[in-house]
Amino acid sequence: MNSKLKLVIYAISAFLVFMLLTWILRLMAGKLPLEDGLWGVYKDSDLLLGLVVAAMITFSHYQKRKLK
């Protein structure tokens, strides 16, 4: 498999894990449903934060892999 494709899959996986953890934490805290949220779960800031976290984790993974 192409290394760039692996990085894209890694980034998508990191984003999905972040969003899943956000959903679980909101569910446990009793903060669902959100009135102005996407699907009643996520705010726009959650999506943006998820993208930033996924990008940082993917970049860190790429740098670590590049050093080996």
VOBABA-19673 format. One record per residue: residue number from 1; residue in three letters; x, y, z of N, C-alpha, C in turn. Coordinates in Angstrom, 1 decimal. Example, Ala and Ser with C-alpha at 12.3 -4.5 7.8 and 13.67 -1.06 7.14 Angstrom:
BEGIN
@nr: 1 rest: ALA n.xx: 13.2 n.yy: -5.7 n.zz: 7.8 ca.xx: 12.3 ca.yy: -4.5 ca.zz: 7.8 c.xx: 13.2 c.yy: -3.3 c.zz: 7.8
@nr: 2 rest: SER n.xx: 12.8 n.yy: -2.2 n.zz: 7.1 ca.xx: 13.7 ca.yy: -1.1 ca.zz: 7.1 c.xx: 12.9 c.yy: 0.0 c.zz: 7.9
This chain:
BEGIN
@nr: 1 rest: MET n.xx: 0.8 n.yy: -1.2 n.zz: 0.0 ca.xx: 0.0 ca.yy: 0.0 ca.zz: 0.0 c.xx: 0.9 c.yy: 1.2 c.zz: 0.0
@nr: 2 rest: ASN n.xx: 0.5 n.yy: 2.3 n.zz: -0.7 ca.xx: 1.2 ca.yy: 3.5 ca.zz: -0.8 c.xx: 1.3 c.yy: 4.2 c.zz: 0.6
@nr: 3 rest: SER n.xx: 2.5 n.yy: 4.8 n.zz: 0.8 ca.xx: 2.7 ca.yy: 5.4 ca.zz: 2.1 c.xx: 1.8 c.yy: 6.6 c.zz: 2.4
@nr: 4 rest: LYS n.xx: 1.5 n.yy: 7.3 n.zz: 1.3 ca.xx: 0.6 ca.yy: 8.5 ca.zz: 1.5 c.xx: -0.8 c.yy: 8.0 c.zz: 1.8
@nr: 5 rest: LEU n.xx: -1.2 n.yy: 6.9 n.zz: 1.2 ca.xx: -2.5 ca.yy: 6.4 ca.zz: 1.5 c.xx: -2.6 c.yy: 5.9 c.zz: 3.0
@nr: 6 rest: LYS n.xx: -1.5 n.yy: 5.3 n.zz: 3.4 ca.xx: -1.5 ca.yy: 4.9 ca.zz: 4.8 c.xx: -1.6 c.yy: 6.1 c.zz: 5.8
@nr: 7 rest: LEU n.xx: -0.9 n.yy: 7.2 n.zz: 5.4 ca.xx: -1.0 ca.yy: 8.4 ca.zz: 6.3 c.xx: -2.4 c.yy: 9.0 c.zz: 6.3
@nr: 8 rest: VAL n.xx: -3.1 n.yy: 8.9 n.zz: 5.1 ca.xx: -4.5 ca.yy: 9.4 ca.zz: 5.1 c.xx: -5.4 c.yy: 8.5 c.zz: 5.9
@nr: 9 rest: ILE n.xx: -5.2 n.yy: 7.2 n.zz: 5.8 ca.xx: -6.0 ca.yy: 6.3 ca.zz: 6.7 c.xx: -5.7 c.yy: 6.5 c.zz: 8.1
@nr: 10 rest: TYR n.xx: -4.4 n.yy: 6.8 n.zz: 8.5 ca.xx: -4.1 ca.yy: 7.0 ca.zz: 9.9 c.xx: -4.7 c.yy: 8.3 c.zz: 10.4
@nr: 11 rest: ALA n.xx: -4.8 n.yy: 9.3 n.zz: 9.5 ca.xx: -5.4 ca.yy: 10.6 ca.zz: 9.9 c.xx: -6.9 c.yy: 10.4 c.zz: 10.1
@nr: 12 rest: ILE n.xx: -7.5 n.yy: 9.7 n.zz: 9.2 ca.xx: -9.0 ca.yy: 9.5 ca.zz: 9.3 c.xx: -9.3 c.yy: 8.7 c.zz: 10.6
@nr: 13 rest: SER n.xx: -8.4 n.yy: 7.7 n.zz: 10.9 ca.xx: -8.6 ca.yy: 6.9 ca.zz: 12.1 c.xx: -8.5 c.yy: 7.7 c.zz: 13.3
@nr: 14 rest: ALA n.xx: -7.5 n.yy: 8.6 n.zz: 13.4 ca.xx: -7.3 ca.yy: 9.5 ca.zz: 14.5 c.xx: -8.5 c.yy: 10.4 c.zz: 14.7
@nr: 15 rest: PHE n.xx: -9.0 n.yy: 10.9 n.zz: 13.6 ca.xx: -10.2 ca.yy: 11.8 ca.zz: 13.7 c.xx: -11.4 c.yy: 11.1 c.zz: 14.2
@nr: 16 rest: LEU n.xx: -11.6 n.yy: 9.9 n.zz: 13.7 ca.xx: -12.8 ca.yy: 9.1 ca.zz: 14.2 c.xx: -12.6 c.yy: 8.7 c.zz: 15.6
@nr: 17 rest: VAL n.xx: -11.4 n.yy: 8.3 n.zz: 16.1 ca.xx: -11.2 ca.yy: 8.0 ca.zz: 17.5 c.xx: -11.5 c.yy: 9.2 c.zz: 18.4
@nr: 18 rest: PHE n.xx: -11.0 n.yy: 10.4 n.zz: 18.0 ca.xx: -11.3 ca.yy: 11.6 ca.zz: 18.7 c.xx: -12.8 c.yy: 11.9 c.zz: 18.8
@nr: 19 rest: MET n.xx: -13.5 n.yy: 11.7 n.zz: 17.7 ca.xx: -14.9 ca.yy: 12.0 ca.zz: 17.7 c.xx: -15.7 c.yy: 11.0 c.zz: 18.5
@nr: 20 rest: LEU n.xx: -15.2 n.yy: 9.7 n.zz: 18.5 ca.xx: -15.9 ca.yy: 8.7 ca.zz: 19.3 c.xx: -15.7 c.yy: 9.0 c.zz: 20.8
@nr: 21 rest: LEU n.xx: -14.5 n.yy: 9.4 n.zz: 21.2 ca.xx: -14.2 ca.yy: 9.8 ca.zz: 22.6 c.xx: -15.0 c.yy: 11.0 c.zz: 23.0
@nr: 22 rest: THR n.xx: -15.2 n.yy: 11.9 n.zz: 22.1 ca.xx: -16.0 ca.yy: 13.1 ca.zz: 22.4 c.xx: -17.4 c.yy: 12.7 c.zz: 22.7
@nr: 23 rest: TRP n.xx: -17.9 n.yy: 11.8 n.zz: 21.8 ca.xx: -19.3 ca.yy: 11.3 ca.zz: 22.0 c.xx: -19.5 c.yy: 10.6 c.zz: 23.3
@nr: 24 rest: ILE n.xx: -18.6 n.yy: 9.7 n.zz: 23.6 ca.xx: -18.6 ca.yy: 8.9 ca.zz: 24.9 c.xx: -18.6 c.yy: 9.8 c.zz: 26.1
@nr: 25 rest: LEU n.xx: -17.7 n.yy: 10.8 n.zz: 26.1 ca.xx: -17.6 ca.yy: 11.7 ca.zz: 27.2 c.xx: -18.8 c.yy: 12.6 c.zz: 27.4
@nr: 26 rest: ARG n.xx: -19.4 n.yy: 13.0 n.zz: 26.3 ca.xx: -20.6 ca.yy: 13.8 ca.zz: 26.4 c.xx: -21.8 c.yy: 12.9 c.zz: 26.9
@nr: 27 rest: LEU n.xx: -21.8 n.yy: 11.7 n.zz: 26.4 ca.xx: -22.9 ca.yy: 10.8 ca.zz: 26.8 c.xx: -22.8 c.yy: 10.5 c.zz: 28.3
@nr: 28 rest: MET n.xx: -21.6 n.yy: 10.3 n.zz: 28.8 ca.xx: -21.4 ca.yy: 10.0 ca.zz: 30.3 c.xx: -21.7 c.yy: 11.2 c.zz: 31.1
@nr: 29 rest: ALA n.xx: -21.4 n.yy: 12.4 n.zz: 30.6 ca.xx: -21.6 ca.yy: 13.6 ca.zz: 31.4 c.xx: -23.1 c.yy: 14.1 c.zz: 31.3
@nr: 30 rest: GLY n.xx: -23.9 n.yy: 13.5 n.zz: 30.5 ca.xx: -25.3 ca.yy: 13.9 ca.zz: 30.3 c.xx: -25.5 c.yy: 15.2 c.zz: 29.6
@nr: 31 rest: LYS n.xx: -24.6 n.yy: 15.5 n.zz: 28.7 ca.xx: -24.6 ca.yy: 16.7 ca.zz: 27.9 c.xx: -25.2 c.yy: 16.5 c.zz: 26.5
@nr: 32 rest: LEU n.xx: -25.9 n.yy: 15.4 n.zz: 26.3 ca.xx: -26.5 ca.yy: 15.2 ca.zz: 25.0 c.xx: -28.0 c.yy: 15.3 c.zz: 25.1
@nr: 33 rest: PRO n.xx: -28.8 n.yy: 15.7 n.zz: 24.2 ca.xx: -28.4 ca.yy: 16.2 ca.zz: 22.9 c.xx: -28.1 c.yy: 17.7 c.zz: 22.9
@nr: 34 rest: LEU n.xx: -27.2 n.yy: 18.1 n.zz: 22.0 ca.xx: -26.9 ca.yy: 19.5 ca.zz: 21.8 c.xx: -28.0 c.yy: 20.1 c.zz: 20.9
@nr: 35 rest: GLU n.xx: -28.5 n.yy: 21.3 n.zz: 21.2 ca.xx: -29.5 ca.yy: 21.9 ca.zz: 20.3 c.xx: -29.0 c.yy: 22.3 c.zz: 19.0
@nr: 36 rest: ASP n.xx: -27.8 n.yy: 22.9 n.zz: 18.9 ca.xx: -27.4 ca.yy: 23.4 ca.zz: 17.7 c.xx: -26.2 c.yy: 22.6 c.zz: 17.1
@nr: 37 rest: GLY n.xx: -26.1 n.yy: 21.4 n.zz: 17.6 ca.xx: -25.0 ca.yy: 20.6 ca.zz: 17.2 c.xx: -25.3 c.yy: 19.7 c.zz: 15.9
@nr: 38 rest: LEU n.xx: -24.2 n.yy: 19.2 n.zz: 15.3 ca.xx: -24.3 ca.yy: 18.3 ca.zz: 14.2 c.xx: -24.8 c.yy: 16.9 c.zz: 14.7
@nr: 39 rest: TRP n.xx: -25.9 n.yy: 16.4 n.zz: 14.3 ca.xx: -26.5 ca.yy: 15.2 ca.zz: 14.7 c.xx: -26.9 c.yy: 15.2 c.zz: 16.2
@nr: 40 rest: GLY n.xx: -26.9 n.yy: 16.4 n.zz: 16.8 ca.xx: -27.2 ca.yy: 16.5 ca.zz: 18.2 c.xx: -26.1 c.yy: 16.1 c.zz: 19.1
@nr: 41 rest: VAL n.xx: -24.9 n.yy: 16.0 n.zz: 18.5 ca.xx: -23.8 ca.yy: 15.5 ca.zz: 19.3 c.xx: -22.6 c.yy: 16.5 c.zz: 19.3
@nr: 42 rest: TYR n.xx: -22.2 n.yy: 16.9 n.zz: 18.1 ca.xx: -21.0 ca.yy: 17.6 ca.zz: 17.9 c.xx: -21.2 c.yy: 19.1 c.zz: 17.6
@nr: 43 rest: LYS n.xx: -20.4 n.yy: 20.0 n.zz: 18.2 ca.xx: -20.4 ca.yy: 21.4 ca.zz: 17.8 c.xx: -19.4 c.yy: 21.6 c.zz: 16.7
@nr: 44 rest: ASP n.xx: -19.5 n.yy: 22.8 n.zz: 16.1 ca.xx: -18.5 ca.yy: 23.1 ca.zz: 15.0 c.xx: -17.1 c.yy: 23.1 c.zz: 15.6
@nr: 45 rest: SER n.xx: -16.9 n.yy: 23.6 n.zz: 16.8 ca.xx: -15.6 ca.yy: 23.6 ca.zz: 17.4 c.xx: -15.1 c.yy: 22.2 c.zz: 17.7
@nr: 46 rest: ASP n.xx: -15.9 n.yy: 21.2 n.zz: 17.9 ca.xx: -15.5 ca.yy: 19.8 ca.zz: 18.1 c.xx: -14.9 c.yy: 19.3 c.zz: 16.8
@nr: 47 rest: LEU n.xx: -15.6 n.yy: 19.6 n.zz: 15.7 ca.xx: -15.1 ca.yy: 19.1 ca.zz: 14.4 c.xx: -13.7 c.yy: 19.8 c.zz: 14.1
@nr: 48 rest: LEU n.xx: -13.6 n.yy: 21.1 n.zz: 14.3 ca.xx: -12.3 ca.yy: 21.8 ca.zz: 14.0 c.xx: -11.2 c.yy: 21.2 c.zz: 14.9
@nr: 49 rest: LEU n.xx: -11.5 n.yy: 21.1 n.zz: 16.2 ca.xx: -10.5 ca.yy: 20.5 ca.zz: 17.1 c.xx: -10.1 c.yy: 19.1 c.zz: 16.8
@nr: 50 rest: GLY n.xx: -11.1 n.yy: 18.3 n.zz: 16.3 ca.xx: -10.8 ca.yy: 16.9 ca.zz: 15.9 c.xx: -9.8 c.yy: 16.9 c.zz: 14.7
@nr: 51 rest: LEU n.xx: -10.1 n.yy: 17.9 n.zz: 13.7 ca.xx: -9.2 ca.yy: 18.0 ca.zz: 12.6 c.xx: -7.8 c.yy: 18.4 c.zz: 13.0
@nr: 52 rest: VAL n.xx: -7.7 n.yy: 19.3 n.zz: 13.9 ca.xx: -6.4 ca.yy: 19.8 ca.zz: 14.4 c.xx: -5.6 c.yy: 18.7 c.zz: 15.1
@nr: 53 rest: VAL n.xx: -6.3 n.yy: 18.0 n.zz: 16.0 ca.xx: -5.7 ca.yy: 16.9 ca.zz: 16.7 c.xx: -5.3 c.yy: 15.8 c.zz: 15.8
@nr: 54 rest: ALA n.xx: -6.1 n.yy: 15.4 n.zz: 14.8 ca.xx: -5.7 ca.yy: 14.4 ca.zz: 13.8 c.xx: -4.5 c.yy: 14.8 c.zz: 13.0
@nr: 55 rest: ALA n.xx: -4.5 n.yy: 16.0 n.zz: 12.6 ca.xx: -3.3 ca.yy: 16.5 ca.zz: 11.9 c.xx: -2.0 c.yy: 16.5 c.zz: 12.7
@nr: 56 rest: MET n.xx: -2.1 n.yy: 16.9 n.zz: 14.0 ca.xx: -0.9 ca.yy: 16.9 ca.zz: 14.8 c.xx: -0.5 c.yy: 15.4 c.zz: 15.1
@nr: 57 rest: ILE n.xx: -1.4 n.yy: 14.5 n.zz: 15.3 ca.xx: -1.0 ca.yy: 13.1 ca.zz: 15.6 c.xx: -0.4 c.yy: 12.5 c.zz: 14.3
@nr: 58 rest: THR n.xx: -1.0 n.yy: 12.8 n.zz: 13.2 ca.xx: -0.5 ca.yy: 12.2 ca.zz: 11.9 c.xx: 0.9 c.yy: 12.8 c.zz: 11.6
@nr: 59 rest: PHE n.xx: 1.1 n.yy: 14.1 n.zz: 11.8 ca.xx: 2.4 ca.yy: 14.7 ca.zz: 11.6 c.xx: 3.5 c.yy: 14.1 c.zz: 12.5
@nr: 60 rest: SER n.xx: 3.1 n.yy: 13.9 n.zz: 13.8 ca.xx: 4.0 ca.yy: 13.3 ca.zz: 14.7 c.xx: 4.4 c.yy: 11.8 c.zz: 14.3
@nr: 61 rest: HIS n.xx: 3.4 n.yy: 11.1 n.zz: 13.8 ca.xx: 3.6 ca.yy: 9.7 ca.zz: 13.4 c.xx: 4.5 c.yy: 9.7 c.zz: 12.1
@nr: 62 rest: TYR n.xx: 4.3 n.yy: 10.7 n.zz: 11.2 ca.xx: 5.1 ca.yy: 10.8 ca.zz: 10.0 c.xx: 6.5 c.yy: 11.1 c.zz: 10.4
@nr: 63 rest: GLN n.xx: 6.8 n.yy: 12.0 n.zz: 11.3 ca.xx: 8.1 ca.yy: 12.4 ca.zz: 11.7 c.xx: 8.8 c.yy: 11.2 c.zz: 12.3
@nr: 64 rest: LYS n.xx: 8.1 n.yy: 10.5 n.zz: 13.2 ca.xx: 8.7 ca.yy: 9.3 ca.zz: 13.9 c.xx: 9.1 c.yy: 8.3 c.zz: 12.9
@nr: 65 rest: ARG n.xx: 8.2 n.yy: 8.0 n.zz: 11.9 ca.xx: 8.4 ca.yy: 7.0 ca.zz: 10.9 c.xx: 9.6 c.yy: 7.4 c.zz: 10.0
@nr: 66 rest: LYS n.xx: 9.7 n.yy: 8.7 n.zz: 9.8 ca.xx: 10.8 ca.yy: 9.2 ca.zz: 8.9 c.xx: 12.2 c.yy: 9.1 c.zz: 9.6
@nr: 67 rest: LEU n.xx: 12.2 n.yy: 9.1 n.zz: 10.9 ca.xx: 13.5 ca.yy: 9.0 ca.zz: 11.6 c.xx: 14.0 c.yy: 7.6 c.zz: 11.6
@nr: 68 rest: LYS n.xx: 13.1 n.yy: 6.6 n.zz: 11.5 ca.xx: 13.6 ca.yy: 5.2 ca.zz: 11.5 c.xx: 14.3 c.yy: 4.8 c.zz: 10.3
